[in-house]
Amino acid sequence: DFMTHWSSRGPTKDGRQKPDIVAPGYNIVSAYGNPNKNGQCTTHDMAGTSMSAPVVAGNAALVRQYFREGYYPCGAKGCGSSHRISGSLVKAVLVNGAQFLRGVQRVPGGSVSNVSPYDSTQNMGRLDLSSSLSLDGLNAINTYVIDDQLIAAGDTDGVDVTINKNGCSADLSVSLVWYDPPTAAYCTNCIRNNLDLVVEEKHEGTTKKTYYPNGRSSPDIKNTVERIRVDTSHGETYRISVIAANFDDPSQKYSLALTGCFEIISSRETPPPSYSPSPAPTASPTVFPSLLPSGSPSDEPSGFPSNAPTLLPSYSPSNEPSRFRSDAPSDLPSSDPSVISSVVPSSGPSGSSSLQPSSVPTILHSATRSNAQTLPPSSSESSSQVLMPTKQPTSSSTNTTVIQGRVGEKPKQETAQEYEDMDEAKPEQEDENKDDKGGKQKKDKGK
């Protein structure tokens, strides 16, 4: 019941009260390995936080076992369901039943000085599980907990209780614990999501008295562990509230532990989550289109259908000579490739231009047709070989002849019939020119 004079004390640099809880750590008999005896272990009296910390850890393990084995809420094994509780609830249970010390003593056998509730020497006091949880045959207190509850910024959760002192004499004790997110180093006001614990005594709908945590007369804005303890009387009604007062984040989880002589009137928080596995989620339809390709073919036609060979341009002209042969004088260009803009004669039978130059130059190997004879194609046609205009099926007047060029490029297209007309017009023009020339020579002789 006394604190050793050399034990560490709070507060922290930013003003939070420490320690949260204290435990026996002086004259503790602990396991000890004897270095003078191989394989031998003995016991030894020891002191310090190396002794008090294991005491707290052992009590925390018992709290976890209490809920896992179904002691909650009636205090007997198996009377309730099994729960896997959070660390914040374990801490809330431990601090909720802690008892204040009687003073600080200089050891061994020295003087004693006073301590105060919630000071930097003991804060919540020494842990005591018999005051933290209902235990059948050991105490008559009731226990109520809220575990890992999510609260949104600006909301208020809480519980209303009425005091029933029949066979019970304990005070009402309420503890709130939450794990605040990390904040900046060297901060002075380090709480990011501040929760406030408030207990109000109610009478006929009005508040008679308001209690604040940790011995304060106003809300605690520094600490993440808050406790209110009230000396109650039979028949009184209290409202316990958890207020999401000032948040940096949209929400925060917390745990709450109540002990005392009370009965629950109502609860104003979401019920604790189920600890049994939830069913697997069903696949909901998405409103977004699937990125996977469709397995069914498209009904839309592809490109420009043609029965002629595919005419793809060659983007790297070949230095090989033309594959067309002719014994007559040929109008074919030299073996060197030419870059031209027009691929048909510039004048038709009428003397007018039959095809405007393309705006995009086309690379051709053999761009004009011989008027002496028809040249057969090579036995093996390359994809880069330039093909002469090919007559399309005449099922429709709109069928066109495709001229060498890039796929999709149609500077101007003439019908196959127009090309045949141009071909027929050339011999007639040549005959007329010969007749005109012959007649002129006869006239010259006559003169």
C-alpha positions as CSV (number, residue, x, y, z in Angstrom):
1,D,0.0,0.0,0.0
2,F,3.1,2.3,-0.1
3,M,5.2,3.5,-2.9
4,T,9.0,3.3,-2.6
5,H,10.6,6.7,-2.6
6,W,13.0,5.8,-5.5
7,S,10.3,4.7,-7.9
8,S,9.9,6.8,-11.1
9,R,7.3,9.5,-11.4
10,G,5.4,11.5,-14.0
11,P,4.2,13.6,-15.6
12,T,5.5,13.3,-19.2
13,K,7.1,16.2,-21.1
14,D,3.7,17.3,-22.6
15,G,1.9,17.1,-19.3
16,R,0.2,13.7,-19.3
17,Q,-0.1,12.0,-16.0
18,K,2.1,8.9,-15.4
19,P,2.3,6.2,-14.3
20,D,-1.2,4.9,-15.4
21,I,-1.1,2.2,-12.7
22,V,1.2,0.8,-10.1
23,A,1.9,-2.7,-8.9
24,P,4.0,-4.4,-6.1
25,G,7.7,-4.3,-7.0
26,Y,9.6,-4.4,-3.6
27,N,10.7,-7.6,-1.8
28,I,9.3,-9.7,-4.5
29,V,10.5,-13.3,-4.6
30,S,11.5,-14.2,-8.1
31,A,13.1,-17.0,-10.0
32,Y,16.9,-16.7,-10.0
33,G,19.6,-18.7,-11.8
34,N,22.6,-19.5,-9.5
35,P,25.8,-19.0,-11.6
36,N,27.8,-21.1,-9.1
37,K,25.6,-24.2,-9.7
38,N,25.3,-25.6,-13.2
39,G,21.6,-26.2,-14.3
40,Q,20.3,-25.1,-10.9
41,C,17.6,-22.5,-10.4
42,T,16.7,-20.9,-7.1
43,T,14.6,-17.9,-5.9
44,H,15.8,-14.5,-4.8
45,D,14.3,-11.3,-3.3
46,M,14.3,-8.5,-5.9
47,A,12.9,-5.0,-6.3
48,G,12.2,-2.5,-9.1
49,T,10.1,-2.3,-12.3
50,S,11.5,-5.7,-13.3
51,M,9.3,-7.1,-10.6
52,S,6.2,-4.8,-10.9
53,A,5.9,-5.1,-14.7
54,P,5.5,-8.9,-14.7
55,V,2.8,-8.5,-12.0
56,V,0.8,-6.2,-14.3
57,A,1.4,-8.5,-17.3
58,G,0.1,-11.5,-15.3
59,N,-3.0,-9.7,-14.3
60,A,-3.6,-8.6,-17.9
61,A,-3.5,-12.3,-19.0
62,L,-6.1,-13.2,-16.3
63,V,-8.4,-10.4,-17.7
64,R,-8.1,-11.9,-21.1
65,Q,-8.8,-15.4,-19.8
66,Y,-11.8,-14.1,-17.9
67,F,-13.5,-13.0,-21.2
68,R,-12.3,-15.9,-23.3
69,E,-13.7,-18.5,-20.8
70,G,-17.1,-16.8,-20.6
71,Y,-17.0,-15.3,-17.0
72,Y,-18.5,-12.1,-18.3
73,P,-21.0,-10.8,-17.2
74,C,-22.0,-13.0,-14.3
75,G,-18.7,-13.9,-12.8
76,A,-18.7,-17.7,-13.2
77,K,-16.9,-19.7,-15.8
78,G,-19.1,-20.5,-18.8
79,C,-22.1,-18.4,-17.7
80,G,-21.5,-16.1,-20.7
81,S,-20.2,-16.3,-24.3
82,S,-16.5,-16.3,-25.2
83,H,-15.0,-12.9,-26.3
84,R,-11.7,-12.0,-27.7
85,I,-11.2,-8.5,-26.3
86,S,-9.0,-5.7,-27.4
87,G,-5.9,-4.3,-25.6
88,S,-7.7,-1.1,-24.8
89,L,-10.4,-3.0,-22.9
90,V,-7.8,-5.0,-20.9
91,K,-6.3,-1.7,-19.9
92,A,-9.6,-0.1,-19.0
93,V,-10.5,-3.1,-16.7
94,L,-7.1,-2.9,-14.9
95,V,-7.3,0.8,-14.2
96,N,-11.0,0.7,-13.3
97,G,-10.5,-1.4,-10.2
98,A,-7.2,0.1,-9.1
99,Q,-7.0,1.3,-5.4
100,F,-5.3,4.4,-4.1
101,L,-2.1,4.0,-2.0
102,R,-1.6,5.2,1.5
103,G,1.6,7.0,1.0
104,V,5.3,7.0,-0.1
105,Q,7.9,5.3,2.2
106,R,11.6,5.6,2.3
107,V,12.9,2.0,2.3
108,P,13.9,0.1,4.2
109,G,11.9,1.2,7.3
110,G,12.0,4.9,6.6
111,S,9.5,7.8,7.0
112,V,6.2,8.0,5.1
113,S,4.9,10.9,3.1
114,N,1.5,11.6,1.7
115,V,0.1,10.9,-1.8
116,S,-3.0,12.1,-3.6
117,P,-5.4,10.5,-6.0
118,Y,-4.4,10.9,-9.6
119,D,-1.1,12.5,-8.8
120,S,2.3,11.8,-10.6
121,T,3.2,9.2,-8.0
122,Q,0.4,6.7,-8.2
123,N,-2.2,8.2,-10.6
124,M,-5.0,5.5,-10.8
125,G,-3.4,3.5,-7.9
126,R,-2.4,-0.1,-7.4
127,L,-4.2,-2.7,-9.5
128,D,-6.7,-5.0,-7.8
129,L,-8.6,-7.5,-10.0
130,S,-11.1,-8.3,-7.2
131,S,-12.4,-4.7,-7.7
132,S,-12.2,-4.8,-11.5
133,L,-14.4,-7.8,-12.4
134,S,-17.4,-9.6,-11.1
135,L,-16.3,-12.9,-9.5
136,D,-18.9,-15.2,-8.0
137,G,-18.2,-15.9,-4.4
138,L,-15.6,-13.2,-4.1
139,N,-17.5,-9.9,-4.6
140,A,-21.1,-8.7,-5.4
141,I,-20.3,-6.0,-8.0
142,N,-21.7,-5.8,-11.4
143,T,-19.6,-5.4,-14.5
144,Y,-20.4,-3.8,-17.9
145,V,-18.0,-3.2,-20.7
146,I,-17.9,-1.7,-24.2
147,D,-15.1,-3.1,-26.3
148,D,-13.3,-1.3,-29.2
149,Q,-16.3,0.8,-30.1
150,L,-16.1,3.1,-33.1
151,I,-17.3,6.7,-32.5
152,A,-17.6,9.4,-35.2
153,A,-16.4,12.9,-34.6
154,G,-19.0,15.0,-32.8
155,D,-21.1,12.0,-31.7
156,T,-21.9,10.9,-28.1
157,D,-22.2,7.4,-26.8
158,G,-23.3,6.4,-23.3
159,V,-25.1,4.3,-20.8
160,D,-27.9,5.1,-18.3
161,V,-27.8,3.2,-15.0
162,T,-29.8,3.1,-11.8
163,I,-28.1,2.3,-8.5
164,N,-29.1,-0.9,-6.6
165,K,-27.4,-1.3,-3.2
166,N,-29.2,-4.4,-2.2
167,G,-26.4,-6.7,-1.1
168,C,-23.8,-4.5,-2.7
169,S,-21.8,-1.6,-1.3
170,A,-19.2,-0.7,-4.0
171,D,-18.9,2.8,-5.5
172,L,-19.6,3.4,-9.2
173,S,-16.4,3.3,-11.2
174,V,-16.2,4.1,-14.9
175,S,-13.0,4.0,-17.0
176,L,-12.4,5.1,-20.6
177,V,-9.3,4.1,-22.6
178,W,-8.4,4.7,-26.3
179,Y,-5.3,4.4,-28.4
180,D,-4.7,7.8,-29.9
181,P,-2.9,7.9,-33.3
182,P,0.8,9.0,-33.3
183,T,1.5,12.6,-33.4
184,A,4.5,14.9,-34.0
185,A,7.6,14.7,-31.9
186,Y,8.1,17.4,-29.2
187,C,4.4,18.3,-29.2
188,T,2.9,20.2,-26.3
189,N,-0.8,19.3,-26.9
190,C,-0.4,15.8,-28.3
191,I,-3.9,14.4,-28.3
192,R,-5.2,14.1,-31.8
193,N,-8.6,12.6,-31.2
194,N,-9.8,13.8,-27.8
195,L,-12.6,11.9,-26.0
196,D,-14.3,13.2,-22.9
197,L,-15.8,11.0,-20.2
198,V,-18.6,12.6,-18.2
199,V,-21.0,11.2,-15.5
200,E,-24.2,13.1,-14.7
201,E,-26.5,12.4,-11.8
202,K,-30.0,12.7,-13.1
203,H,-33.3,13.4,-11.2
204,E,-36.6,13.6,-13.0
205,G,-34.9,14.4,-16.3
206,T,-32.6,17.2,-15.0
207,T,-28.9,17.1,-14.1
208,K,-28.2,17.4,-10.4
209,K,-24.4,17.1,-10.6
210,T,-21.7,16.5,-13.2
211,Y,-18.5,14.5,-12.6
212,Y,-15.3,14.8,-14.6
213,P,-12.4,12.4,-14.9
214,N,-9.1,12.1,-13.0
215,G,-10.1,14.3,-10.1
216,R,-10.7,17.3,-12.3
217,S,-13.5,19.9,-12.3
218,S,-13.6,20.1,-16.2
219,P,-13.0,17.7,-19.1
220,D,-9.5,16.2,-19.4
221,I,-7.9,17.2,-22.7
222,K,-4.4,15.7,-22.0
223,N,-4.8,12.0,-21.2
224,T,-6.1,8.9,-23.0
225,V,-6.9,7.1,-19.8
226,E,-9.8,8.7,-17.9
227,R,-11.6,7.4,-14.8
228,I,-14.5,8.7,-12.7
229,R,-15.4,7.2,-9.3
230,V,-18.7,8.2,-7.6
231,D,-19.9,7.4,-4.1
232,T,-23.5,6.5,-4.9
233,S,-26.8,5.9,-3.0
234,H,-29.6,3.4,-3.6
235,G,-32.1,4.5,-6.2
236,E,-30.0,7.2,-7.9
237,T,-29.8,7.4,-11.7
238,Y,-26.7,8.3,-13.6
239,R,-25.9,9.0,-17.3
240,I,-22.4,8.0,-18.4
241,S,-21.4,9.7,-21.6
242,V,-18.4,9.3,-24.0
243,I,-18.2,12.5,-26.1
244,A,-16.1,12.7,-29.3
245,A,-15.1,16.3,-28.5
246,N,-12.2,17.2,-30.8
247,F,-11.0,15.0,-33.6
248,D,-8.3,15.2,-36.3
249,D,-9.7,12.0,-37.8
250,P,-13.2,11.1,-38.9
251,S,-13.6,8.5,-36.1
252,Q,-11.9,6.8,-33.1
253,K,-12.2,3.5,-31.3
254,Y,-12.5,3.3,-27.5
255,S,-13.2,0.9,-24.7
256,L,-15.3,1.5,-21.5
257,A,-15.4,-0.5,-18.3
258,L,-18.1,0.0,-15.5
259,T,-18.2,-1.7,-12.1
260,G,-20.4,-1.1,-9.1
261,C,-23.9,-1.7,-7.7
262,F,-26.0,-0.8,-10.7
263,E,-28.6,-2.0,-13.2
264,I,-28.5,-1.0,-16.9
265,I,-31.5,1.2,-17.9
266,S,-30.4,1.8,-21.5
267,S,-27.4,1.9,-23.7
268,R,-26.8,4.6,-26.4
269,E,-24.0,3.0,-28.3
270,T,-23.7,0.4,-31.1
271,P,-23.8,-3.1,-29.6
272,P,-20.4,-4.8,-29.3
273,P,-19.3,-6.6,-32.4
274,S,-19.8,-10.3,-32.8
275,Y,-16.6,-12.4,-32.3
276,S,-17.8,-15.2,-34.5
277,P,-16.6,-15.2,-38.1
278,S,-18.9,-13.3,-40.4
279,P,-20.2,-15.0,-43.5
280,A,-18.3,-14.6,-46.7
281,P,-19.4,-11.5,-48.7
282,T,-21.5,-12.0,-51.8
283,A,-20.3,-10.7,-55.1
284,S,-22.2,-7.6,-55.8
285,P,-22.5,-6.5,-59.4
286,T,-20.3,-3.6,-60.3
287,V,-21.6,-0.5,-62.1
288,F,-18.4,0.0,-64.0
289,P,-17.8,-1.7,-67.4
290,S,-15.6,-4.8,-67.4
291,L,-12.1,-4.3,-68.7
292,L,-12.0,-8.0,-69.9
293,P,-12.4,-8.6,-73.6
294,S,-15.7,-10.0,-74.8
295,G,-15.7,-13.7,-75.9
296,S,-18.2,-13.1,-78.6
297,P,-17.2,-11.6,-82.0
298,S,-18.3,-8.1,-83.0
299,D,-21.1,-7.6,-85.5
300,E,-19.5,-4.5,-87.0
301,P,-17.8,-4.8,-90.4
302,S,-14.0,-4.4,-90.4
303,G,-12.3,-1.6,-92.3
304,F,-12.8,-1.6,-96.0
305,P,-13.6,-5.1,-97.4
306,S,-11.8,-6.0,-100.6
307,N,-11.3,-9.1,-102.7
308,A,-7.9,-7.7,-103.9
309,P,-4.7,-8.5,-102.1
310,T,-3.9,-6.4,-99.1
311,L,-2.0,-3.3,-100.1
312,L,0.4,-2.2,-97.4
313,P,3.0,0.5,-98.0
314,S,6.6,-0.2,-97.7
315,Y,8.2,2.2,-95.2
316,S,11.8,1.2,-96.2
317,P,12.1,1.3,-100.1
318,S,14.0,-1.6,-101.7
319,N,17.0,-1.1,-103.9
320,E,16.2,-4.1,-106.0
321,P,15.1,-3.5,-109.6
322,S,11.5,-3.8,-110.7
323,R,10.1,-7.3,-111.1
324,F,8.2,-6.3,-114.3
325,R,9.8,-7.1,-117.6
326,S,9.0,-5.7,-121.1
327,D,10.8,-6.0,-124.5
328,A,9.0,-2.9,-125.7
329,P,10.0,0.6,-124.7
330,S,8.8,0.9,-121.1
331,D,7.4,3.8,-119.3
332,L,8.4,2.2,-116.0
333,P,10.7,4.3,-113.9
334,S,14.3,3.3,-113.1
335,S,15.0,0.7,-110.4
336,D,15.6,3.5,-107.9
337,P,12.4,4.1,-106.0
338,S,10.6,7.4,-106.5
339,V,8.6,9.5,-104.1
340,I,5.6,10.9,-106.0
341,S,2.4,12.5,-105.0
342,S,0.2,11.3,-107.8
343,V,-0.1,7.7,-108.9
344,V,-2.2,8.1,-112.2
345,P,-1.8,10.2,-115.3
346,S,-2.4,13.9,-114.8
347,S,-4.8,14.3,-117.7
348,G,-7.7,12.2,-118.9
349,P,-9.3,12.0,-122.3
350,S,-11.0,15.3,-121.7
351,G,-7.8,17.1,-120.9
352,S,-8.9,17.9,-117.4
353,S,-7.2,16.6,-114.3
354,S,-8.6,13.2,-113.3
355,L,-7.0,12.9,-109.9
356,Q,-5.6,15.6,-107.6
357,P,-2.2,15.0,-106.0
358,S,-2.3,13.3,-102.7
359,S,-1.5,15.6,-99.7
360,V,0.7,12.8,-98.3
361,P,3.5,11.6,-100.6
362,T,3.4,7.8,-101.3
363,I,6.5,5.7,-101.7
364,L,6.2,3.5,-104.8
365,H,8.4,1.1,-106.6
366,S,6.5,1.1,-109.9
367,A,4.0,3.8,-110.1
368,T,2.7,4.0,-113.8
369,R,1.4,1.5,-116.3
370,S,3.0,0.7,-119.6
371,N,0.9,1.5,-122.6
372,A,2.7,-1.0,-124.8
373,Q,1.6,-4.2,-123.2
374,T,0.1,-5.7,-120.0
375,L,2.8,-6.8,-117.6
376,P,2.1,-10.1,-115.7
377,P,2.7,-10.0,-112.0
378,S,5.6,-11.8,-110.5
379,S,5.1,-15.4,-109.4
380,S,5.8,-14.5,-105.8
381,E,4.4,-11.2,-104.7
382,S,5.9,-9.4,-101.8
383,S,3.8,-7.4,-99.3
384,S,5.8,-4.4,-100.3
385,Q,5.3,-5.0,-104.1
386,V,3.3,-2.2,-105.6
387,L,0.2,-3.7,-107.4
388,M,-1.4,-2.0,-110.3
389,P,-5.1,-0.9,-110.0
390,T,-7.3,-3.9,-109.7
391,K,-10.9,-4.0,-110.9
392,Q,-13.3,-4.5,-108.0
393,P,-16.5,-6.5,-108.2
394,T,-19.1,-4.5,-110.1
395,S,-22.1,-5.4,-107.9
396,S,-22.4,-1.8,-106.9
397,S,-21.4,1.4,-108.7
398,T,-19.6,2.6,-105.6
399,N,-16.9,-0.1,-105.7
400,T,-13.6,1.6,-106.1
401,T,-10.0,0.8,-107.0
402,V,-7.5,0.9,-104.2
403,I,-4.3,2.7,-105.0
404,Q,-1.1,2.1,-103.2
405,G,-1.0,4.1,-100.0
406,R,-1.2,3.9,-96.3
407,V,-4.1,1.9,-94.8
408,G,-7.1,4.1,-94.3
409,E,-5.7,6.9,-96.5
410,K,-8.0,7.8,-99.3
411,P,-6.9,11.1,-101.0
412,K,-9.2,10.4,-103.9
413,Q,-10.6,7.2,-105.4
414,E,-11.8,6.7,-108.9
415,T,-14.0,3.9,-110.1
416,A,-12.6,1.0,-112.1
417,Q,-14.7,2.0,-115.1
418,E,-13.1,5.4,-115.2
419,Y,-9.6,3.8,-115.4
420,E,-10.8,1.6,-118.3
421,D,-12.1,4.7,-120.1
422,M,-8.7,6.3,-119.6
423,D,-6.9,3.3,-121.0
424,E,-9.1,3.2,-124.1
425,A,-8.6,6.9,-124.7
426,K,-4.8,6.6,-124.9
427,P,-4.6,4.6,-128.2
428,E,-7.1,6.8,-129.9
429,Q,-5.1,9.9,-129.0
430,E,-1.9,8.3,-130.3
431,D,-3.6,7.4,-133.6
432,E,-5.0,10.9,-134.0
433,N,-1.5,12.3,-133.3
434,K,0.0,10.0,-135.9
435,D,-2.6,11.0,-138.5
436,D,-2.1,14.7,-137.8
437,K,1.7,14.3,-138.1
438,G,1.4,12.3,-141.3
439,G,-0.9,14.8,-143.0
440,K,1.4,17.6,-142.1
441,Q,4.4,15.8,-143.7
442,K,2.4,15.3,-147.0
443,K,1.5,19.0,-147.1
444,D,5.2,19.9,-146.6
445,K,6.2,17.7,-149.6
446,G,3.5,19.2,-151.8
447,K,4.8,22.6,-151.0
